[in-house]
Amino acid sequence: MSILRIRRSQLVSKHGVGSVFPGTDGVSRLTAGLDRWFSHEYEENNKNVHKDDFKIKEWRLEQRLGVSHFRAPPDYRKFEFFLQGQKNLDLKIPFLRFPTWHRCMKCKMLSKPSRGLHIRDIGSCKRKYEDKECNGTLVQVPFVMFCQSGHIEDFPWNEWVHRSHKPNCEGKNLKYEDDPNKSGGLDSIYITCLSCSKKGQPPVRRNLKNITSSSKNNDSTELTDNLEKNFRFKCRGAKTWLGYGVHEECNHPVRASLRSASNLYYSKSFSSIYLPSVENDILSEIVQIMTENSEIDTYLRNAKDFAPNDQILPKLLDKFEDELKNFSKENILKALNLLTDLENDDGSHSERVQGDDDIDRETPFRRLEYRRLLSNDSSDELIIEKKDIDEYQHNFSKYFSSISLIKKLRETRVLYGFSRLFPDANKDKDVKEMQKMLRKKVNKHEDWLPAIKVYGEGIFLELNEEKIKSWENKTEVIDHINKIQENLDALTEKRNMQSRTISPRFVLLHTLSHVLIDKFIYESGYHSASLRERIYCSTNSNGSMTGLLIYTADGDSEGTMGGLVRMGEQGIIETVFHNAIENARWCSADPVCTEIGKRDGQGLEKINLAACHNCCLLAETSCEEFNRLLDRGVLIDKQIGFFND
């Protein structure tokens, strides 16, 4: 059997756990849960598995997600007889064949093979057709059923055609056929049960009209409301990616979808820029001991309320001498200070999201990166060259207070969950999302998530804080951004999402990032999907942030090409910046883009203003916000534009 190949980076993005993966052989599969990765059950020739070879340590992300480590998806090392005894040979990622229902291209009958569904070749149709064995090609049906909680299973063909959630017929003779006299939509596809024909009456028959439809606020669907009269057919909680027959309780409406639909899977991931001052091996080890040892953790939480770290240190060394005997006093104090900074930033003084008591954990997480990128402190995996902003031309330096060339950086990307239907469903419920990828809870030493390390380069820009404060406090700017806020509030209420406050500086930073990336694409030598943004924005008392990092991180090679860093040099960045702002003044869809955006909003749920595919939108891999919360007006509008001079 040939090996179906997939890029390792795709397993922590669009083809992660729970996704429907369309193979090059024409067969769709579900990426199996993490319980089955690195499992002997799926290693045909190799029992000598060393999981540490794939381990990735990223201390900040481990603490945030509450796991002991991360693992890179295994690379495939082909088993050969003369390599017996070597480790990690023939490791594969398991997939489950899905959908399990198939249609014969010859006799048009539906069937559900009873033998091993994981087997790629399920053979041909064995039904009788025109008095002989059919032998027609079996292909997977195009439709599946899912709900917004992430559950997915086969479309209920038998229930649908019989208009009952518990039909008396077993559905062994269902026929899937197209009506040539209709236009080719869903209402032209008919399902017929040949077993239910009665004397003198035709068989039970029903078309697929509106099976993908839902109400405007998504609280009801055609499949839920009209599968059976006077009965709501709700989700049965199928977690098929964890195994056929695995279910949990769920009462959300269900809908049908093409198995190739783009809204069937949205990966949820966190990323982190490697910070040597945080990730230093010794400090990391000390902090890990402090947080994982329950006695030390409890002692520190009580002591920090009454004394500073330098006074806690002697008592800590005396009380926990055995646990800390391998470390110097200086490093223990540094670790204490680091832990205190993180707790203060991530604790009671942290920003809170409007309308919710949950803490916004992304802002303090990024503040550590922001502080480091403002410094000139480099290491082997984070090389920073801070430039003197005064050496740049005035038409650039008057808007920016800092620029740094990041000649090398390391990013860790972690898959922690996924959603269906909407990309931001349950966005901040990390633990719940992680549990979707596991069939059973594992011990703390096996508590891991898939991740990849990628290397790249970038440019870090910090806008002038005083100019931004003066600008964002203008009444007309606040009123303008309120249009986005109102539409976003309506969206969060509609989807039952956590509410969020959007500041003028965020829209400014985000839109500026997009127009700069659009220019860098043509100047740096990288293609459009290679460049990414990382927004550092906050008005919190712990420290304002007004920065953006435009970078590239390539999963296939270590190091950089240098093309992007060169764009930040004196005499080049000024021209790129000037051209980006000038290009933003006019969109090929104007005046429609500007006027409709300003009046009503546009894009998904109208949470963009003057921003469309012709001027501001990028490849979705480049944008942190799925091409939302953008507006050219905050850059160049004559009344409110930050760069209108």
CORLIN-V19960 format. One record per backbone hydrogen bond with DSSP energy under -1.0 kcal/mol. NH is the residue of the N-H (numbers start at 1). CO is the residue of the C=O. Records with the same first field share a line. If there is no record, write none. Layout:
NH: CO  CO
//
This chain:
11: 8
12: 9
13: 10
15: 10
16: 13
18: 31
19: 16
21: 29
23: 27
26: 23
29: 21
30: 96
31: 19
32: 94
33: 241
34: 437
36: 33
39: 36
42: 39
43: 40
49: 47
53: 50
54: 51
55: 52
56: 70
62: 58
63: 59
64: 60
65: 61
66: 62
67: 62
68: 447
69: 447
70: 56
71: 449
72: 54
83: 80
84: 81
86: 83
88: 48
90: 77
96: 30
98: 28
102: 111
103: 139
104: 109
105: 137
108: 104
110: 174
111: 102
119: 116
125: 136
129: 132
134: 127
135: 125
139: 103
141: 101
144: 257
145: 153
146: 255
147: 151
150: 147
152: 238
153: 145
157: 155
160: 156
161: 157
162: 158
164: 159
175: 192
176: 108
177: 190
179: 188
182: 179
188: 185
189: 186
190: 177
191: 206
192: 175
193: 204
194: 173
201: 198
206: 191
208: 186  189
211: 208
213: 210
215: 220
218: 215
222: 213
225: 221
226: 222
231: 228
233: 224
234: 232
235: 252
239: 246
242: 239
243: 240
246: 243
248: 237
255: 146
256: 211
257: 144
259: 142
261: 258
264: 261
266: 419
268: 417
270: 414
272: 412
274: 410
278: 275
279: 275
280: 276
284: 280
285: 281
286: 282
287: 283
288: 284
289: 285
290: 286
291: 287
292: 288
293: 289
297: 293
298: 294
299: 295
300: 296
301: 297
302: 298
303: 299
304: 300
306: 303
307: 303
312: 308
313: 309
316: 312
317: 313
318: 314
319: 315
320: 316
324: 320
327: 324
332: 328
333: 329
334: 330
335: 331
336: 332
337: 333
338: 334
339: 335
340: 336
341: 337
342: 338
343: 339
344: 340
345: 341
346: 342
350: 347
353: 358
356: 353
360: 351
365: 361
366: 362
367: 363
368: 364
370: 366
371: 367
372: 368
373: 369
374: 370
375: 372
379: 382
383: 408
385: 405
387: 403
391: 388
392: 389
396: 393
397: 393
398: 394
399: 396
401: 462
402: 462
404: 460
405: 385
406: 458
407: 383  405
408: 383
409: 456
411: 454
412: 272
413: 452
414: 270
415: 450
416: 268
417: 268
419: 266
421: 263
422: 420
427: 424
429: 426
430: 428
433: 429
434: 430
435: 431
437: 434
438: 435
446: 443
448: 446
451: 71
452: 413
454: 411
455: 554
456: 409
457: 552
458: 406
459: 550
460: 404
461: 548
462: 402
463: 546
464: 399
468: 464
469: 465
470: 466
471: 467
472: 468
473: 469
474: 471
478: 474
479: 475
480: 476
481: 477
482: 478
483: 480
485: 481
486: 482
487: 483
488: 484
489: 485
490: 486
491: 487
492: 488
493: 489
494: 490
495: 491
497: 492
507: 503
508: 504
509: 505
510: 506
511: 507
512: 508
513: 509
514: 510
515: 511
516: 512
517: 513
518: 514
519: 515
520: 516
521: 517
524: 520
530: 527
532: 551
533: 622
534: 549
536: 547
538: 545
543: 540
545: 538
547: 536
548: 461
549: 534
550: 459
551: 532
552: 457
554: 455
566: 562
568: 565
569: 566
572: 569
573: 569
576: 572
577: 573
578: 574
579: 575
580: 576
581: 577
582: 578
583: 579
584: 580
586: 583
590: 587
593: 589
595: 591
596: 592
597: 593
598: 594
599: 595
600: 596
601: 596
602: 608
606: 603
607: 604
608: 602
609: 630
611: 609
615: 612
616: 612
617: 612
622: 619
632: 610
635: 632
636: 632
637: 633
641: 637
642: 634
643: 635
644: 641
//
